[in-house]
Amino acid sequence: MSDDDVPDPRDGPLAALRWIRRTDNEAVVIAREVVSSALVVALVGLLLFAVSGLWPPLVAVESGSMTPHLQKGDLVFVIEEHRYDGDAGYAHTGVVTHRTGAQTGYATFGEPGDVLVYRPDGNGRATPVIHRARFWVSKGENWYGEANRSYVDGASSCDEVDYCPAPHAGFITKGDSNGYYDQVRDISSPVKPSWIKGTAAFRVPWLGWVRLAVTGEATLSVDDGGVTAAV
């Protein structure tokens, strides 16, 4: 670009803006590219928020408790649970349980029901858990009779199961590859709707490793905790 095509920034604010857009000054070109990239990132973020209804709308899977449907290092897009709920969602929660999904044909990530991202016991400082909603229990309910005996850790009655009877209403949850409910191993009490961050919509393999590398989780062995890290 010739010097004749570049406005003199001393001719006023509009001229200064045109100069910033047209100049070949190296420092200005670099700053211009940085600002342009930041605007693109901001627009993508706004689009994701508009679709998800959550911020941040992405989580990185830190463990293998949801294999083979979710792998450690996956980046998962999460949406607000009421965002696109249909008639199959339980009551006002917008969440479809494994039991209901099996009856209606609703499935996500290879199995019936929604995969939840929730704060264990509602603890805002705890790392969120990403596990599937299995069924709903009411406060005081002896839910041992509804449970799959394969997932109660060998318990023979409600008295031998944590959080049975249920201390409050909520969802019984489980990692797809775990051999027990979260509520049996004290990962969380029944999950209240207010503890749910959202439901998993889709995954992008490998991209979550960037977040895990930053947090130091990338070197950990795969376990069955089922925790996630917000990105």
C-alpha positions as CSV (number, residue, x, y, z in Angstrom):
1,M,0.0,0.0,0.0
2,S,1.4,3.4,-1.0
3,D,1.8,6.2,1.5
4,D,-0.8,8.2,-0.5
5,D,-3.5,5.6,0.3
6,V,-2.9,5.8,4.1
7,P,-4.7,8.7,5.9
8,D,-2.8,11.0,8.2
9,P,-4.0,10.0,11.8
10,R,-3.5,13.7,12.8
11,D,-6.5,14.7,10.7
12,G,-9.1,13.6,13.3
13,P,-10.6,10.4,14.9
14,L,-12.0,9.0,11.7
15,A,-8.8,9.5,9.9
16,A,-7.0,7.8,12.8
17,L,-9.3,4.8,12.6
18,R,-8.7,4.6,8.8
19,W,-5.0,4.8,9.4
20,I,-5.1,1.9,11.9
21,R,-7.0,-0.2,9.3
22,R,-4.7,0.6,6.4
23,T,-1.2,1.2,7.8
24,D,1.6,-1.3,7.3
25,N,3.2,-0.3,10.6
26,E,4.4,-3.6,12.1
27,A,3.2,-2.9,15.7
28,V,-0.2,-1.7,14.5
29,V,-0.6,-4.8,12.2
30,I,0.2,-7.1,15.1
31,A,-2.3,-5.3,17.4
32,R,-4.9,-5.3,14.6
33,E,-4.5,-9.1,14.3
34,V,-4.8,-9.7,18.0
35,V,-7.9,-7.6,18.3
36,S,-9.5,-9.3,15.3
37,S,-8.7,-12.8,16.8
38,A,-10.2,-11.7,20.1
39,L,-13.3,-10.5,18.4
40,V,-13.7,-13.9,16.6
41,V,-13.2,-15.7,19.9
42,A,-15.8,-13.5,21.6
43,L,-18.3,-14.0,18.8
44,V,-17.8,-17.8,19.0
45,G,-18.3,-17.6,22.8
46,L,-21.5,-15.6,22.4
47,L,-22.8,-18.2,19.9
48,L,-22.0,-21.1,22.2
49,F,-23.7,-19.3,25.1
50,A,-26.8,-18.5,23.0
51,V,-27.1,-22.2,22.1
52,S,-26.1,-23.6,25.5
53,G,-27.6,-21.1,28.0
54,L,-24.6,-21.7,30.2
55,W,-21.2,-20.2,30.7
56,P,-18.8,-21.8,30.4
57,P,-20.6,-24.3,28.0
58,L,-17.7,-26.7,27.8
59,V,-16.2,-29.3,30.2
60,A,-13.2,-31.6,29.9
61,V,-13.5,-35.2,31.0
62,E,-10.9,-36.0,33.6
63,S,-11.6,-39.7,34.2
64,G,-12.7,-43.0,32.6
65,S,-16.0,-43.5,34.5
66,M,-18.1,-42.8,31.4
67,T,-16.2,-45.0,28.9
68,P,-16.7,-46.0,26.2
69,H,-19.2,-43.2,25.5
70,L,-17.0,-40.4,27.0
71,Q,-13.2,-40.7,27.2
72,K,-10.7,-38.9,29.3
73,G,-9.6,-35.9,27.4
74,D,-12.9,-35.4,25.6
75,L,-14.3,-31.8,25.4
76,V,-18.0,-31.9,26.1
77,F,-20.6,-29.3,25.1
78,V,-23.1,-28.8,27.9
79,I,-26.6,-27.2,27.6
80,E,-29.0,-26.0,30.3
81,E,-31.2,-28.9,31.1
82,H,-34.5,-27.2,30.3
83,R,-33.2,-25.8,27.1
84,Y,-34.5,-28.4,24.7
85,D,-36.4,-30.8,27.0
86,G,-39.3,-32.7,25.6
87,D,-42.2,-34.5,27.2
88,A,-39.9,-37.3,28.6
89,G,-38.1,-35.0,31.2
90,Y,-39.0,-35.8,34.8
91,A,-41.5,-33.3,36.1
92,H,-40.1,-29.8,36.0
93,T,-36.4,-30.9,35.9
94,G,-36.0,-31.2,32.1
95,V,-33.9,-34.4,32.8
96,V,-34.7,-37.7,31.2
97,T,-33.6,-40.6,33.3
98,H,-32.2,-43.9,32.1
99,R,-35.3,-45.7,33.1
100,T,-37.6,-43.3,31.2
101,G,-35.3,-43.2,28.2
102,A,-35.4,-47.0,28.0
103,Q,-39.2,-46.8,27.8
104,T,-39.4,-44.0,25.3
105,G,-36.4,-44.7,23.1
106,Y,-34.6,-41.5,24.2
107,A,-30.8,-42.0,24.4
108,T,-27.7,-39.9,24.6
109,F,-24.1,-41.1,24.3
110,G,-24.9,-44.7,23.6
111,E,-27.4,-45.3,26.4
112,P,-30.9,-44.3,27.5
113,G,-31.3,-41.1,29.5
114,D,-29.4,-37.8,30.0
115,V,-25.8,-37.4,31.1
116,L,-25.7,-34.8,33.8
117,V,-23.0,-32.4,34.8
118,Y,-23.6,-31.7,38.5
119,R,-22.0,-30.4,41.7
120,P,-21.7,-33.3,44.2
121,D,-23.8,-32.5,47.2
122,G,-24.3,-29.1,45.8
123,N,-20.7,-28.1,46.7
124,G,-19.8,-25.1,44.6
125,R,-16.1,-25.7,45.2
126,A,-16.1,-29.4,44.3
127,T,-15.1,-30.5,40.8
128,P,-18.3,-31.3,38.8
129,V,-19.3,-34.9,38.1
130,I,-20.5,-36.0,34.7
131,H,-22.6,-39.1,35.1
132,R,-25.9,-40.5,33.8
133,A,-29.3,-39.9,35.6
134,R,-30.6,-43.4,36.4
135,F,-33.9,-42.8,38.2
136,W,-35.6,-40.3,40.5
137,V,-36.2,-40.9,44.3
138,S,-38.5,-39.0,46.7
139,K,-37.5,-37.8,50.1
140,G,-37.6,-40.7,52.6
141,E,-38.0,-43.3,49.8
142,N,-36.5,-46.8,50.3
143,W,-35.1,-46.9,46.8
144,Y,-33.2,-50.2,47.2
145,G,-36.2,-52.0,45.7
146,E,-35.9,-49.9,42.5
147,A,-32.2,-50.3,42.2
148,N,-30.4,-52.7,39.9
149,R,-28.8,-55.2,42.3
150,S,-25.6,-55.1,40.2
151,Y,-24.9,-51.5,41.2
152,V,-25.5,-51.6,45.0
153,D,-22.0,-52.8,45.9
154,G,-23.2,-56.1,47.3
155,A,-25.7,-54.5,49.7
156,S,-28.6,-56.8,50.7
157,S,-31.0,-54.1,52.0
158,C,-31.6,-50.4,52.2
159,D,-29.8,-50.2,55.6
160,E,-26.6,-51.2,53.9
161,V,-26.8,-48.5,51.2
162,D,-25.6,-44.9,51.7
163,Y,-28.4,-42.4,51.4
164,C,-31.1,-45.0,51.7
165,P,-33.8,-44.1,52.6
166,A,-33.2,-41.0,50.5
167,P,-32.5,-37.9,52.7
168,H,-34.1,-35.7,50.1
169,A,-35.6,-36.0,46.6
170,G,-33.2,-36.2,43.7
171,F,-31.6,-38.3,40.9
172,I,-29.7,-41.5,41.5
173,T,-26.7,-41.3,39.1
174,K,-24.0,-43.6,37.8
175,G,-21.0,-43.5,35.5
176,D,-21.6,-45.8,32.5
177,S,-18.5,-47.9,33.2
178,N,-18.8,-47.9,37.0
179,G,-20.2,-51.0,38.7
180,Y,-22.1,-48.9,41.4
181,Y,-24.3,-45.9,41.8
182,D,-22.7,-42.6,42.9
183,Q,-24.9,-42.7,46.0
184,V,-23.6,-46.1,47.0
185,R,-19.9,-45.0,47.1
186,D,-20.7,-41.6,48.6
187,I,-19.7,-39.6,45.5
188,S,-22.9,-37.6,46.2
189,S,-26.3,-37.8,47.8
190,P,-29.3,-38.0,45.4
191,V,-28.7,-35.1,43.0
192,K,-31.1,-32.2,43.5
193,P,-32.1,-30.3,40.3
194,S,-30.5,-27.2,41.7
195,W,-27.1,-28.9,41.7
196,I,-27.3,-29.7,38.0
197,K,-25.1,-27.5,35.8
198,G,-26.5,-28.9,32.6
199,T,-26.8,-32.0,30.4
200,A,-24.1,-33.2,28.0
201,A,-25.0,-32.6,24.3
202,F,-22.0,-33.8,22.3
203,R,-18.3,-34.4,22.6
204,V,-15.1,-33.4,20.7
205,P,-12.4,-36.1,21.2
206,W,-8.9,-35.0,22.5
207,L,-9.5,-31.2,22.8
208,G,-10.1,-31.5,26.5
209,W,-6.4,-32.5,27.0
210,V,-5.5,-28.8,26.6
211,R,-7.5,-28.0,29.7
212,L,-6.2,-31.0,31.6
213,A,-2.6,-30.1,30.7
214,V,-3.2,-26.6,32.2
215,T,-4.7,-28.0,35.4
216,G,-2.2,-30.8,35.8
217,E,-4.7,-33.5,35.4
218,A,-3.3,-34.8,32.1
219,T,-0.7,-36.9,33.9
220,L,-3.2,-38.6,36.3
221,S,-4.2,-42.2,35.8
222,V,-7.7,-42.9,34.6
223,D,-9.9,-43.6,37.6
224,D,-13.7,-43.9,38.2
225,G,-14.4,-40.6,39.9
226,G,-16.1,-39.2,36.9
227,V,-15.0,-35.6,37.5
228,T,-14.9,-32.9,34.9
229,A,-13.1,-29.6,34.6
230,A,-14.8,-26.4,33.2
231,V,-13.1,-24.9,30.2
